[in-house]
Amino acid sequence: MNYHQVTVEIKNELDISIARQEGKELARIIGFNSVNQVRIKTVISELARNIYLYAGEGKIIVEAIEEENRAGIRVSAIDQGPGIQDIKMALQAGYTSSGGLGAGLPGVQKLMDIINVQSTINLGTEITAIKWCSEKMMK
């Protein structure tokens, strides 16, 4: 398997845009269609923006993955911020801690196949989301 990974440090708004573009390009290389490329780009944008807004800084890691006969993409958002008080609530549609629309984590959950949220108050958060391609297409 050819292994592809991109890591983008999130420290300002420009980094969010860079992470989004890098992730979309990796999704294209893996073989995702244009609709799913935009979905992955949206997920990266949401996760990177959460890092910027709530933790101040962190990193987005986007990597090509392969399991049995399918290819996919894993997006990880890692920070050492304040953590998420109530993960179950944060994953509910309409929940917001910032007065926004509340589409962040519930939106990520809808757009990806798998989402895992690990968070410890005052230590940080790690969110991992996976999207599978319909067939093995990784180059």
Secondary structure, 3 states (H helix, E strand, C coil): CCCCEEEEEECCHHHHHHHHHHHHHHHHHHCCCHHHHHHHHHHHHHHHHHHHHHHCCEEEEEEEEEECCEEEEEEEEEECCCCCCCHHHHCCCCCCCCCCCCCHHHHHHHHCCEEEEEEECCCEEEEEEEEECCCCCCC
